[in-house]
Each structure stands twice: as C-alpha cells, then as structure tokens.
Amino acid sequence: MKKLLNILAAAILLVGFASCSNDKSYEDDTPVPISNFSLRGENNGQWMLTLIDGKPLEEGLYQYIIFNTADMEFEIIQNLNSQIPASLTGVYTLEYDENDGNVLAGDYDHASGPWANDYVITSISLTSMTWTVLGDKDSYYVYETCPEIPEDRIPEIKSM
C-alpha cells in the first residue's frame, strides 16, 4: 500500500511540474501606437542614419532627417545618392495599423513623388529609432538623435 501511495504522489508531482510551463497564448503582441510627437526624440526632431541592415554607412556617406512635427514636414540632408550634399523636403504621415504597427510614409516636394518605401517604426526611444521596410523585415534603418548637423554637410543654396 505504501508503495502505491509513493507512486501516486510521484505521478501527481510529475503532472504538476508538466502543467507549469509558461502559457503565452494570452499575451498581446499588437504593436503599441506612437504619437507624432515621438519623432522629436531628444534633439527636436533631428536624426542621423547610423546603420543600414545592421551595417554602418560607408566612410564619408551620411543622411540626416529633421522632422517638423507641428506641420508634418521633413527635411533630409544626405549624400547617399549624389556626389554633392542634397536637401530634400516634403511631408510625411504617421499612421497606426493594427497589423503592421506605426507606418511612416513621405512625399517629396516639387512633384518628386513618394519615398521609395513605407516604413514601420519597429522601435523608438528618445535617442534611437529603427525603421523597417514595410513588407521586408530584413531591410531596416537605425537612426540616432543628433544635437546638430555639421555645417559642412548642409548644402549651399546658390542664388541666381
């Protein structure tokens, strides 16, 4: 009888341990909406691109983006696609989608059209944010806030 009670006690313990696995089926992985104000970061909306797909930019290449959150406008200062620094301006949208999350899109001024991609802001803090190309989780961009854009990187405006 004592042996039967020991076996029964051991079986109850085993069942108890087996049922203690973490059940995460109730956890909600829906992205949390962020506000337009979040794009200001800690330096009034000035961000510097630091990584593309996990790799640093090549020596001498740069891109900065400045968000004017009050008017939903942006300015990109970069030399990624040209031999000289360029300033590109336009308007942006930040919309929340329950499936995709916080989707950032932009349209350039002067009828230049939309950004090449829409982006999901997959993480954001006061000092860093990550944009992932909508529909391509392997393509992402990491920005860090910057206190100021170096003067030698700001394109000269030539008057006629």
N, C-alpha and C positions, 0 to 999 in steps of 0.2 A: 504494500500500500504506500509505504514511504517513497519507494522508487517511482511509483505512478504520480505522486504529488510533485516530486522533483522534476519529472519530465513535463508535467502540466505547467509548472512555474517557469521552466526554461522556455517552453513554447509561448507562453504569454509575454515573456521578456522579448523574445525574438520578434513577435508580432508588433510589440510596442516600438522597438527600435526601427523596424521596417516602415512603420507608418509616420515616422518623424522626419521624412525628407521634406525639403523646402518646396512648398507648393507656390509657384509664382504665377499661376494662371489668372489670379485676380489682379496682378499688377498692371497698371495702365501705362503703356509706352507711347501714348499720344503726345506729340511734341507740344511744348508749352508756348503759347503766343508771346511774342515780344513786341514792345512798343517801338514806334518810330524814334522815340527819344533815346532808346538803347544804342542807336547808331552814333550818338555823340561820343561815346566812350569817355575817357578821362581827359581828352585833349580837344574838346569842342568839335568833334567830328572829323579829325584828321587821322588818317590811317596809312600805313606803309605796308606794301606787299612784301612778305618775308619768305614765304615758301610756296612753290607750285608743285602739287602732287608729292609733297614731302621733301622736295629738294630746294636748296637756296637758289636765288636768282644768280645768273652768271655775273661775274665781275663787271661792274660798270652799268648794268641794267637796273632800272628802278621803275616803280609805279606807286603813286600816292593817290588816294581818293579822299576828297573832302565832301562831307555831307552837310548841306544846309537843311536841317531837319524842319525848320519853320516853313520853308517853301517847297520841300520835297525836291530839291535840286542837288546836283552833284557836279564836281569838277574832278577830272582825272588828269594828273600830270605824270607823263611817262615817256620812256624812250624804248619801250619793248618792241614796237612795230615801226620805228623810224630811226633814222640816223641822228636826228636832232630832237630835243625835247618838244613834246607837243602837249597842249592843253585841250582837253575835250570836255564839253559841258553838256548838260541835259537835265532831264527829270527822271525820277525813279519812283517805283511803287514798292511797298512792303505789305504783302497780303498774307493772311494766315489761311492755310489749307489743312484740314483735319488729317489728311493722309500724308501730305508732303511736309508740312510744317510751315516755317516762315519763309516765304518765297520773295526774293528780291529780284526786280527786273528794272531795266532802264531803257530810255530812249535818248539818243544823242540829239543835240540841237542841229539846226541848219539842214533838216530833212535827211540826216545821215542814217536814220533808221534805228532799230533796237540793238541792244547789246547782243553779242553772238550767242549768249546763253542766258537762261534764267538760273538763279542760284538759290539753294536752300541754305539758310544760315543755320548750320548744324551745331555751333556753339558760339557763345558770346559772353564776354565779361567787360569790365571797364578798360582792360588793356589788350584784349585779343579777341579776334573773331575768325571763324572758319566758314568759308562759302564752299558748298559742294554743288557741282553742276547738276541741275535738275535732270534726273534720269540716268546719271552716270556717277555712282558712288565712289568710283576710283579716281575721279578728277576733282581736285579740291585746291583751294587757295587759302592761305593763312595770312591775316593782316594783324599788325600790332599798331597801337596808337603811337603817334609821334608828336612831340611838343611843337615842332616847326619843320617846315620843308626847307632844306638848304637853298639859299638864293641862287646858287649856280645851277640848280635843277629846274628853276622856274623859267619857262620860255620867255624870250624877249618879244614884246609886242612892237612891231615896226609900223610906224605911221607912213602913209603915202604922201 
